[in-house]
Each structure stands twice: as structure tokens, then as C-alpha cells.
Amino acid sequence: MMQIYLNGELTHTACSTLLELIEELALDGKRFAVEKNEIIIPKSKLAQTTLCAEDQIEIIHAVGGG
């Protein structure tokens, strides 16, 4: 387990990559953007992007409407 900051809140996770975190949060297949330490991470790079202790992760959900 390590501590990361997820949307500003201290969170404990066993995930080792951003893709694992997205799957754990049940966001797979939904519209969202991910930022790690103030850098936007393309969805194609989520599986290769590792999480480290104290990382600052921001996940922005896209909300549809009309």
C-alpha cells in the first residue's frame, strides 16, 4: 500500500499504474482525463504510467448534457 493524493485527498492504494487505479475506481470505458503531478497523461499511456508514493493524481470526469 502507498499513499497518493487523489483529487486533493490523501488516499491509500495498492495500484501500481494509472490504469489499475482507473479500473479500481470503475472509470474504465467512461469519459475522463487524468493528470499526474500536473502533467496530463494520455489514455494510451495509462498502463505504462506507474504510481509512486505521494503522487498527485487528478481525475476529471466529462459530463454529457444538452
mmCIF file of the N, C-alpha and C atoms, coordinates in Angstrom:
data_MODEL
# 
_entry.id   MODEL 
# 
loop_
_atom_site.group_PDB 
_atom_site.id 
_atom_site.type_symbol 
_atom_site.label_atom_id 
_atom_site.label_alt_id 
_atom_site.label_comp_id 
_atom_site.label_asym_id 
_atom_site.label_entity_id 
_atom_site.label_seq_id 
_atom_site.pdbx_PDB_ins_code 
_atom_site.Cartn_x 
_atom_site.Cartn_y 
_atom_site.Cartn_z 
_atom_site.occupancy 
_atom_site.B_iso_or_equiv 
_atom_site.pdbx_formal_charge 
_atom_site.auth_seq_id 
_atom_site.auth_comp_id 
_atom_site.auth_asym_id 
_atom_site.auth_atom_id 
_atom_site.pdbx_PDB_model_num 
ATOM 1   N N  . MET A 1 1  ? 0.834   -1.196 0.000   1.00 0.00 ? 1  MET A N  1 
ATOM 2   C CA . MET A 1 1  ? 0.000   0.000  0.000   1.00 0.00 ? 1  MET A CA 1 
ATOM 3   C C  . MET A 1 1  ? 0.871   1.250  0.000   1.00 0.00 ? 1  MET A C  1 
ATOM 4   N N  . MET A 1 2  ? 0.421   2.229  -0.754  1.00 0.00 ? 2  MET A N  1 
ATOM 5   C CA . MET A 1 2  ? 1.124   3.511  -0.739  1.00 0.00 ? 2  MET A CA 1 
ATOM 6   C C  . MET A 1 2  ? 0.097   4.632  -0.651  1.00 0.00 ? 2  MET A C  1 
ATOM 7   N N  . GLN A 1 3  ? 0.575   5.791  -0.284  1.00 0.00 ? 3  GLN A N  1 
ATOM 8   C CA . GLN A 1 3  ? -0.292  6.962  -0.191  1.00 0.00 ? 3  GLN A CA 1 
ATOM 9   C C  . GLN A 1 3  ? -0.112  7.813  -1.431  1.00 0.00 ? 3  GLN A C  1 
ATOM 10  N N  . ILE A 1 4  ? -1.244  8.196  -2.028  1.00 0.00 ? 4  ILE A N  1 
ATOM 11  C CA . ILE A 1 4  ? -1.237  9.170  -3.120  1.00 0.00 ? 4  ILE A CA 1 
ATOM 12  C C  . ILE A 1 4  ? -2.290  10.221 -2.793  1.00 0.00 ? 4  ILE A C  1 
ATOM 13  N N  . TYR A 1 5  ? -2.250  11.297 -3.507  1.00 0.00 ? 5  TYR A N  1 
ATOM 14  C CA . TYR A 1 5  ? -3.282  12.309 -3.385  1.00 0.00 ? 5  TYR A CA 1 
ATOM 15  C C  . TYR A 1 5  ? -4.179  12.187 -4.605  1.00 0.00 ? 5  TYR A C  1 
ATOM 16  N N  . LEU A 1 6  ? -5.446  11.832 -4.390  1.00 0.00 ? 6  LEU A N  1 
ATOM 17  C CA . LEU A 1 6  ? -6.408  11.663 -5.464  1.00 0.00 ? 6  LEU A CA 1 
ATOM 18  C C  . LEU A 1 6  ? -7.426  12.791 -5.365  1.00 0.00 ? 6  LEU A C  1 
ATOM 19  N N  . ASN A 1 7  ? -7.399  13.669 -6.363  1.00 0.00 ? 7  ASN A N  1 
ATOM 20  C CA . ASN A 1 7  ? -8.257  14.848 -6.361  1.00 0.00 ? 7  ASN A CA 1 
ATOM 21  C C  . ASN A 1 7  ? -8.145  15.619 -5.041  1.00 0.00 ? 7  ASN A C  1 
ATOM 22  N N  . GLY A 1 8  ? -6.908  15.743 -4.558  1.00 0.00 ? 8  GLY A N  1 
ATOM 23  C CA . GLY A 1 8  ? -6.624  16.535 -3.371  1.00 0.00 ? 8  GLY A CA 1 
ATOM 24  C C  . GLY A 1 8  ? -6.766  15.810 -2.046  1.00 0.00 ? 8  GLY A C  1 
ATOM 25  N N  . GLU A 1 9  ? -7.264  14.568 -2.064  1.00 0.00 ? 9  GLU A N  1 
ATOM 26  C CA . GLU A 1 9  ? -7.458  13.829 -0.820  1.00 0.00 ? 9  GLU A CA 1 
ATOM 27  C C  . GLU A 1 9  ? -6.429  12.712 -0.692  1.00 0.00 ? 9  GLU A C  1 
ATOM 28  N N  . LEU A 1 10 ? -5.850  12.586 0.494   1.00 0.00 ? 10 LEU A N  1 
ATOM 29  C CA . LEU A 1 10 ? -4.891  11.512 0.755   1.00 0.00 ? 10 LEU A CA 1 
ATOM 30  C C  . LEU A 1 10 ? -5.619  10.175 0.659   1.00 0.00 ? 10 LEU A C  1 
ATOM 31  N N  . THR A 1 11 ? -5.101  9.287  -0.179  1.00 0.00 ? 11 THR A N  1 
ATOM 32  C CA . THR A 1 11 ? -5.740  8.004  -0.454  1.00 0.00 ? 11 THR A CA 1 
ATOM 33  C C  . THR A 1 11 ? -4.696  6.904  -0.384  1.00 0.00 ? 11 THR A C  1 
ATOM 34  N N  . HIS A 1 12 ? -5.080  5.740  0.125   1.00 0.00 ? 12 HIS A N  1 
ATOM 35  C CA . HIS A 1 12 ? -4.205  4.569  0.126   1.00 0.00 ? 12 HIS A CA 1 
ATOM 36  C C  . HIS A 1 12 ? -4.594  3.679  -1.033  1.00 0.00 ? 12 HIS A C  1 
ATOM 37  N N  . THR A 1 13 ? -3.617  3.184  -1.760  1.00 0.00 ? 13 THR A N  1 
ATOM 38  C CA . THR A 1 13 ? -3.897  2.305  -2.889  1.00 0.00 ? 13 THR A CA 1 
ATOM 39  C C  . THR A 1 13 ? -2.827  1.233  -3.011  1.00 0.00 ? 13 THR A C  1 
ATOM 40  N N  . ALA A 1 14 ? -3.238  0.093  -3.558  1.00 0.00 ? 14 ALA A N  1 
ATOM 41  C CA . ALA A 1 14 ? -2.295  -0.976 -3.873  1.00 0.00 ? 14 ALA A CA 1 
ATOM 42  C C  . ALA A 1 14 ? -1.987  -0.986 -5.361  1.00 0.00 ? 14 ALA A C  1 
ATOM 43  N N  . CYS A 1 15 ? -2.595  -0.065 -6.109  1.00 0.00 ? 15 CYS A N  1 
ATOM 44  C CA . CYS A 1 15 ? -2.402  0.006  -7.556  1.00 0.00 ? 15 CYS A CA 1 
ATOM 45  C C  . CYS A 1 15 ? -0.971  0.431  -7.868  1.00 0.00 ? 15 CYS A C  1 
ATOM 46  N N  . SER A 1 16 ? -0.430  -0.112 -8.959  1.00 0.00 ? 16 SER A N  1 
ATOM 47  C CA . SER A 1 16 ? 0.928   0.263  -9.335  1.00 0.00 ? 16 SER A CA 1 
ATOM 48  C C  . SER A 1 16 ? 0.968   1.114  -10.608 1.00 0.00 ? 16 SER A C  1 
ATOM 49  N N  . THR A 1 17 ? -0.154  1.168  -11.345 1.00 0.00 ? 17 THR A N  1 
ATOM 50  C CA . THR A 1 17 ? -0.209  2.007  -12.549 1.00 0.00 ? 17 THR A CA 1 
ATOM 51  C C  . THR A 1 17 ? -1.498  2.831  -12.543 1.00 0.00 ? 17 THR A C  1 
ATOM 52  N N  . LEU A 1 18 ? -1.514  3.846  -13.383 1.00 0.00 ? 18 LEU A N  1 
ATOM 53  C CA . LEU A 1 18 ? -2.726  4.658  -13.503 1.00 0.00 ? 18 LEU A CA 1 
ATOM 54  C C  . LEU A 1 18 ? -3.889  3.833  -14.042 1.00 0.00 ? 18 LEU A C  1 
ATOM 55  N N  . LEU A 1 19 ? -3.612  2.907  -14.953 1.00 0.00 ? 19 LEU A N  1 
ATOM 56  C CA . LEU A 1 19 ? -4.689  2.075  -15.499 1.00 0.00 ? 19 LEU A CA 1 
ATOM 57  C C  . LEU A 1 19 ? -5.337  1.249  -14.387 1.00 0.00 ? 19 LEU A C  1 
ATOM 58  N N  . GLU A 1 20 ? -4.537  0.675  -13.509 1.00 0.00 ? 20 GLU A N  1 
ATOM 59  C CA . GLU A 1 20 ? -5.096  -0.086 -12.384 1.00 0.00 ? 20 GLU A CA 1 
ATOM 60  C C  . GLU A 1 20 ? -5.967  0.804  -11.506 1.00 0.00 ? 20 GLU A C  1 
ATOM 61  N N  . LEU A 1 21 ? -5.533  2.032  -11.279 1.00 0.00 ? 21 LEU A N  1 
ATOM 62  C CA . LEU A 1 21 ? -6.306  2.970  -10.468 1.00 0.00 ? 21 LEU A CA 1 
ATOM 63  C C  . LEU A 1 21 ? -7.639  3.285  -11.137 1.00 0.00 ? 21 LEU A C  1 
ATOM 64  N N  . ILE A 1 22 ? -7.620  3.519  -12.446 1.00 0.00 ? 22 ILE A N  1 
ATOM 65  C CA . ILE A 1 22 ? -8.849  3.802  -13.194 1.00 0.00 ? 22 ILE A CA 1 
ATOM 66  C C  . ILE A 1 22 ? -9.808  2.618  -13.095 1.00 0.00 ? 22 ILE A C  1 
ATOM 67  N N  . GLU A 1 23 ? -9.272  1.407  -13.242 1.00 0.00 ? 23 GLU A N  1 
ATOM 68  C CA . GLU A 1 23 ? -10.111 0.208  -13.136 1.00 0.00 ? 23 GLU A CA 1 
ATOM 69  C C  . GLU A 1 23 ? -10.672 0.055  -11.727 1.00 0.00 ? 23 GLU A C  1 
ATOM 70  N N  . GLU A 1 24 ? -9.862  0.339  -10.711 1.00 0.00 ? 24 GLU A N  1 
ATOM 71  C CA . GLU A 1 24 ? -10.312 0.242  -9.323  1.00 0.00 ? 24 GLU A CA 1 
ATOM 72  C C  . GLU A 1 24 ? -11.445 1.233  -9.044  1.00 0.00 ? 24 GLU A C  1 
ATOM 73  N N  . LEU A 1 25 ? -11.376 2.393  -9.684  1.00 0.00 ? 25 LEU A N  1 
ATOM 74  C CA . LEU A 1 25 ? -12.399 3.419  -9.492  1.00 0.00 ? 25 LEU A CA 1 
ATOM 75  C C  . LEU A 1 25 ? -13.606 3.211  -10.415 1.00 0.00 ? 25 LEU A C  1 
ATOM 76  N N  . ALA A 1 26 ? -13.600 2.129  -11.189 1.00 0.00 ? 26 ALA A N  1 
ATOM 77  C CA . ALA A 1 26 ? -14.692 1.776  -12.113 1.00 0.00 ? 26 ALA A CA 1 
ATOM 78  C C  . ALA A 1 26 ? -14.941 2.879  -13.147 1.00 0.00 ? 26 ALA A C  1 
ATOM 79  N N  . LEU A 1 27 ? -13.854 3.474  -13.650 1.00 0.00 ? 27 LEU A N  1 
ATOM 80  C CA . LEU A 1 27 ? -13.973 4.523  -14.662 1.00 0.00 ? 27 LEU A CA 1 
ATOM 81  C C  . LEU A 1 27 ? -13.644 4.018  -16.062 1.00 0.00 ? 27 LEU A C  1 
ATOM 82  N N  . ASP A 1 28 ? -13.206 2.771  -16.162 1.00 0.00 ? 28 ASP A N  1 
ATOM 83  C CA . ASP A 1 28 ? -12.835 2.206  -17.457 1.00 0.00 ? 28 ASP A CA 1 
ATOM 84  C C  . ASP A 1 28 ? -14.018 2.304  -18.422 1.00 0.00 ? 28 ASP A C  1 
ATOM 85  N N  . GLY A 1 29 ? -13.777 2.850  -19.596 1.00 0.00 ? 29 GLY A N  1 
ATOM 86  C CA . GLY A 1 29 ? -14.837 2.991  -20.589 1.00 0.00 ? 29 GLY A CA 1 
ATOM 87  C C  . GLY A 1 29 ? -15.621 4.284  -20.479 1.00 0.00 ? 29 GLY A C  1 
ATOM 88  N N  . LYS A 1 30 ? -15.381 5.069  -19.431 1.00 0.00 ? 30 LYS A N  1 
ATOM 89  C CA . LYS A 1 30 ? -16.069 6.346  -19.267 1.00 0.00 ? 30 LYS A CA 1 
ATOM 90  C C  . LYS A 1 30 ? -15.187 7.470  -19.788 1.00 0.00 ? 30 LYS A C  1 
ATOM 91  N N  . ARG A 1 31 ? -15.780 8.641  -19.890 1.00 0.00 ? 31 ARG A N  1 
ATOM 92  C CA . ARG A 1 31 ? -15.029 9.805  -20.386 1.00 0.00 ? 31 ARG A CA 1 
ATOM 93  C C  . ARG A 1 31 ? -14.383 10.529 -19.215 1.00 0.00 ? 31 ARG A C  1 
ATOM 94  N N  . PHE A 1 32 ? -13.067 10.629 -19.258 1.00 0.00 ? 32 PHE A N  1 
ATOM 95  C CA . PHE A 1 32 ? -12.331 11.274 -18.177 1.00 0.00 ? 32 PHE A CA 1 
ATOM 96  C C  . PHE A 1 32 ? -10.964 11.719 -18.688 1.00 0.00 ? 32 PHE A C  1 
ATOM 97  N N  . ALA A 1 33 ? -10.334 12.571 -17.918 1.00 0.00 ? 33 ALA A N  1 
ATOM 98  C CA . ALA A 1 33 ? -8.952  12.989 -18.180 1.00 0.00 ? 33 ALA A CA 1 
ATOM 99  C C  . ALA A 1 33 ? -8.169  12.770 -16.889 1.00 0.00 ? 33 ALA A C  1 
ATOM 100 N N  . VAL A 1 34 ? -6.898  12.396 -17.044 1.00 0.00 ? 34 VAL A N  1 
ATOM 101 C CA . VAL A 1 34 ? -6.054  12.111 -15.873 1.00 0.00 ? 34 VAL A CA 1 
ATOM 102 C C  . VAL A 1 34 ? -4.825  13.004 -15.911 1.00 0.00 ? 34 VAL A C  1 
ATOM 103 N N  . GLU A 1 35 ? -4.520  13.559 -14.755 1.00 0.00 ? 35 GLU A N  1 
ATOM 104 C CA . GLU A 1 35 ? -3.333  14.387 -14.603 1.00 0.00 ? 35 GLU A CA 1 
ATOM 105 C C  . GLU A 1 35 ? -2.501  13.792 -13.465 1.00 0.00 ? 35 GLU A C  1 
ATOM 106 N N  . LYS A 1 36 ? -1.210  13.612 -13.710 1.00 0.00 ? 36 LYS A N  1 
ATOM 107 C CA . LYS A 1 36 ? -0.288  13.125 -12.676 1.00 0.00 ? 36 LYS A CA 1 
ATOM 108 C C  . LYS A 1 36 ? 0.762   14.197 -12.449 1.00 0.00 ? 36 LYS A C  1 
ATOM 109 N N  . ASN A 1 37 ? 0.801   14.710 -11.228 1.00 0.00 ? 37 ASN A N  1 
ATOM 110 C CA . ASN A 1 37 ? 1.775   15.752 -10.876 1.00 0.00 ? 37 ASN A CA 1 
ATOM 111 C C  . ASN A 1 37 ? 1.760   16.900 -11.883 1.00 0.00 ? 37 ASN A C  1 
ATOM 112 N N  . GLU A 1 38 ? 0.543   17.339 -12.217 1.00 0.00 ? 38 GLU A N  1 
ATOM 113 C CA . GLU A 1 38 ? 0.290   18.495 -13.089 1.00 0.00 ? 38 GLU A CA 1 
ATOM 114 C C  . GLU A 1 38 ? 0.620   18.248 -14.554 1.00 0.00 ? 38 GLU A C  1 
ATOM 115 N N  . ILE A 1 39 ? 0.770   16.979 -14.955 1.00 0.00 ? 39 ILE A N  1 
ATOM 116 C CA . ILE A 1 39 ? 1.011   16.634 -16.363 1.00 0.00 ? 39 ILE A CA 1 
ATOM 117 C C  . ILE A 1 39 ? -0.139  15.755 -16.837 1.00 0.00 ? 39 ILE A C  1 
ATOM 118 N N  . ILE A 1 40 ? -0.793  16.144 -17.918 1.00 0.00 ? 40 ILE A N  1 
ATOM 119 C CA . ILE A 1 40 ? -1.893  15.354 -18.461 1.00 0.00 ? 40 ILE A CA 1 
ATOM 120 C C  . ILE A 1 40 ? -1.329  14.080 -19.083 1.00 0.00 ? 40 ILE A C  1 
ATOM 121 N N  . ILE A 1 41 ? -1.923  12.949 -18.725 1.00 0.00 ? 41 ILE A N  1 
ATOM 122 C CA . ILE A 1 41 ? -1.472  11.643 -19.214 1.00 0.00 ? 41 ILE A CA 1 
ATOM 123 C C  . ILE A 1 41 ? -2.477  11.140 -20.249 1.00 0.00 ? 41 ILE A C  1 
ATOM 124 N N  . PRO A 1 42 ? -2.042  10.902 -21.491 1.00 0.00 ? 42 PRO A N  1 
ATOM 125 C CA . PRO A 1 42 ? -2.962  10.358 -22.498 1.00 0.00 ? 42 PRO A CA 1 
ATOM 126 C C  . PRO A 1 42 ? -3.452  8.970  -22.089 1.00 0.00 ? 42 PRO A C  1 
ATOM 127 N N  . LYS A 1 43 ? -4.687  8.647  -22.468 1.00 0.00 ? 43 LYS A N  1 
ATOM 128 C CA . LYS A 1 43 ? -5.241  7.330  -22.121 1.00 0.00 ? 43 LYS A CA 1 
ATOM 129 C C  . LYS A 1 43 ? -4.368  6.200  -22.640 1.00 0.00 ? 43 LYS A C  1 
ATOM 130 N N  . SER A 1 44 ? -3.704  6.407  -23.763 1.00 0.00 ? 44 SER A N  1 
ATOM 131 C CA . SER A 1 44 ? -2.852  5.363  -24.337 1.00 0.00 ? 44 SER A CA 1 
ATOM 132 C C  . SER A 1 44 ? -1.628  5.071  -23.470 1.00 0.00 ? 44 SER A C  1 
ATOM 133 N N  . LYS A 1 45 ? -1.326  5.958  -22.519 1.00 0.00 ? 45 LYS A N  1 
ATOM 134 C CA . LYS A 1 45 ? -0.136  5.794  -21.659 1.00 0.00 ? 45 LYS A CA 1 
ATOM 135 C C  . LYS A 1 45 ? -0.484  5.371  -20.232 1.00 0.00 ? 45 LYS A C  1 
ATOM 136 N N  . LEU A 1 46 ? -1.767  5.165  -19.916 1.00 0.00 ? 46 LEU A N  1 
ATOM 137 C CA . LEU A 1 46 ? -2.162  4.859  -18.541 1.00 0.00 ? 46 LEU A CA 1 
ATOM 138 C C  . LEU A 1 46 ? -1.527  3.573  -18.026 1.00 0.00 ? 46 LEU A C  1 
ATOM 139 N N  . ALA A 1 47 ? -1.453  2.526  -18.875 1.00 0.00 ? 47 ALA A N  1 
ATOM 140 C CA . ALA A 1 47 ? -0.915  1.240  -18.437 1.00 0.00 ? 47 ALA A CA 1 
ATOM 141 C C  . ALA A 1 47 ? 0.583   1.329  -18.144 1.00 0.00 ? 47 ALA A C  1 
ATOM 142 N N  . GLN A 1 48 ? 1.299   2.207  -18.848 1.00 0.00 ? 48 GLN A N  1 
ATOM 143 C CA . GLN A 1 48 ? 2.750   2.323  -18.665 1.00 0.00 ? 48 GLN A CA 1 
ATOM 144 C C  . GLN A 1 48 ? 3.130   3.348  -17.595 1.00 0.00 ? 48 GLN A C  1 
ATOM 145 N N  . THR A 1 49 ? 2.160   4.119  -17.115 1.00 0.00 ? 49 THR A N  1 
ATOM 146 C CA . THR A 1 49 ? 2.462   5.185  -16.158 1.00 0.00 ? 49 THR A CA 1 
ATOM 147 C C  . THR A 1 49 ? 2.338   4.652  -14.739 1.00 0.00 ? 49 THR A C  1 
ATOM 148 N N  . THR A 1 50 ? 3.481   4.538  -14.065 1.00 0.00 ? 50 THR A N  1 
ATOM 149 C CA . THR A 1 50 ? 3.490   3.979  -12.718 1.00 0.00 ? 50 THR A CA 1 
ATOM 150 C C  . THR A 1 50 ? 3.120   5.027  -11.679 1.00 0.00 ? 50 THR A C  1 
ATOM 151 N N  . LEU A 1 51 ? 2.576   4.519  -10.585 1.00 0.00 ? 51 LEU A N  1 
ATOM 152 C CA . LEU A 1 51 ? 2.253   5.376  -9.453  1.00 0.00 ? 51 LEU A CA 1 
ATOM 153 C C  . LEU A 1 51 ? 3.387   5.292  -8.440  1.00 0.00 ? 51 LEU A C  1 
ATOM 154 N N  . CYS A 1 52 ? 3.702   6.408  -7.832  1.00 0.00 ? 52 CYS A N  1 
ATOM 155 C CA . CYS A 1 52 ? 4.709   6.468  -6.784  1.00 0.00 ? 52 CYS A CA 1 
ATOM 156 C C  . CYS A 1 52 ? 4.077   7.113  -5.551  1.00 0.00 ? 52 CYS A C  1 
ATOM 157 N N  . ALA A 1 53 ? 4.638   6.823  -4.395  1.00 0.00 ? 53 ALA A N  1 
ATOM 158 C CA . ALA A 1 53 ? 4.137   7.412  -3.154  1.00 0.00 ? 53 ALA A CA 1 
ATOM 159 C C  . ALA A 1 53 ? 4.128   8.934  -3.280  1.00 0.00 ? 53 ALA A C  1 
ATOM 160 N N  . GLU A 1 54 ? 3.071   9.522  -2.762  1.00 0.00 ? 54 GLU A N  1 
ATOM 161 C CA . GLU A 1 54 ? 2.880   10.978 -2.720  1.00 0.00 ? 54 GLU A CA 1 
ATOM 162 C C  . GLU A 1 54 ? 2.543   11.601 -4.076  1.00 0.00 ? 54 GLU A C  1 
ATOM 163 N N  . ASP A 1 55 ? 2.309   10.786 -5.128  1.00 0.00 ? 55 ASP A N  1 
ATOM 164 C CA . ASP A 1 55 ? 1.889   11.351 -6.415  1.00 0.00 ? 55 ASP A CA 1 
ATOM 165 C C  . ASP A 1 55 ? 0.588   12.124 -6.237  1.00 0.00 ? 55 ASP A C  1 
ATOM 166 N N  . GLN A 1 56 ? 0.459   13.180 -7.018  1.00 0.00 ? 56 GLN A N  1 
ATOM 167 C CA . GLN A 1 56 ? -0.763  13.982 -7.024  1.00 0.00 ? 56 GLN A CA 1 
ATOM 168 C C  . GLN A 1 56 ? -1.528  13.625 -8.297  1.00 0.00 ? 56 GLN A C  1 
ATOM 169 N N  . ILE A 1 57 ? -2.651  12.931 -8.131  1.00 0.00 ? 57 ILE A N  1 
ATOM 170 C CA . ILE A 1 57 ? -3.447  12.472 -9.259  1.00 0.00 ? 57 ILE A CA 1 
ATOM 171 C C  . ILE A 1 57 ? -4.763  13.240 -9.268  1.00 0.00 ? 57 ILE A C  1 
ATOM 172 N N  . GLU A 1 58 ? -5.078  13.815 -10.401 1.00 0.00 ? 58 GLU A N  1 
ATOM 173 C CA . GLU A 1 58 ? -6.368  14.485 -10.580 1.00 0.00 ? 58 GLU A CA 1 
ATOM 174 C C  . GLU A 1 58 ? -7.101  13.761 -11.700 1.00 0.00 ? 58 GLU A C  1 
ATOM 175 N N  . ILE A 1 59 ? -8.349  13.407 -11.444 1.00 0.00 ? 59 ILE A N  1 
ATOM 176 C CA . ILE A 1 59 ? -9.183  12.764 -12.456 1.00 0.00 ? 59 ILE A CA 1 
ATOM 177 C C  . ILE A 1 59 ? -10.398 13.641 -12.673 1.00 0.00 ? 59 ILE A C  1 
ATOM 178 N N  . ILE A 1 60 ? -10.567 14.072 -13.914 1.00 0.00 ? 60 ILE A N  1 
ATOM 179 C CA . ILE A 1 60 ? -11.674 14.941 -14.273 1.00 0.00 ? 60 ILE A CA 1 
ATOM 180 C C  . ILE A 1 60 ? -12.653 14.141 -15.099 1.00 0.00 ? 60 ILE A C  1 
ATOM 181 N N  . HIS A 1 61 ? -13.906 14.062 -14.659 1.00 0.00 ? 61 HIS A N  1 
ATOM 182 C CA . HIS A 1 61 ? -14.936 13.320 -15.376 1.00 0.00 ? 61 HIS A CA 1 
ATOM 183 C C  . HIS A 1 61 ? -15.623 14.251 -16.372 1.00 0.00 ? 61 HIS A C  1 
ATOM 184 N N  . ALA A 1 62 ? -15.824 13.755 -17.586 1.00 0.00 ? 62 ALA A N  1 
ATOM 185 C CA . ALA A 1 62 ? -16.584 14.507 -18.577 1.00 0.00 ? 62 ALA A CA 1 
ATOM 186 C C  . ALA A 1 62 ? -18.066 14.197 -18.373 1.00 0.00 ? 62 ALA A C  1 
ATOM 187 N N  . VAL A 1 63 ? -18.874 15.238 -18.276 1.00 0.00 ? 63 VAL A N  1 
ATOM 188 C CA . VAL A 1 63 ? -20.307 15.065 -18.061 1.00 0.00 ? 63 VAL A CA 1 
ATOM 189 C C  . VAL A 1 63 ? -21.036 15.521 -19.315 1.00 0.00 ? 63 VAL A C  1 
ATOM 190 N N  . GLY A 1 64 ? -21.840 14.639 -19.865 1.00 0.00 ? 64 GLY A N  1 
ATOM 191 C CA . GLY A 1 64 ? -22.609 14.989 -21.049 1.00 0.00 ? 64 GLY A CA 1 
ATOM 192 C C  . GLY A 1 64 ? -23.859 15.748 -20.692 1.00 0.00 ? 64 GLY A C  1 
ATOM 193 N N  . GLY A 1 65 ? -24.381 16.449 -21.641 1.00 0.00 ? 65 GLY A N  1 
ATOM 194 C CA . GLY A 1 65 ? -25.613 17.198 -21.397 1.00 0.00 ? 65 GLY A CA 1 
ATOM 195 C C  . GLY A 1 65 ? -26.072 17.844 -22.672 1.00 0.00 ? 65 GLY A C  1 
ATOM 196 N N  . GLY A 1 66 ? -27.198 18.485 -22.577 1.00 0.00 ? 66 GLY A N  1 
ATOM 197 C CA . GLY A 1 66 ? -27.685 19.112 -23.796 1.00 0.00 ? 66 GLY A CA 1 
ATOM 198 C C  . GLY A 1 66 ? -28.553 20.285 -23.510 1.00 0.00 ? 66 GLY A C  1 
# 
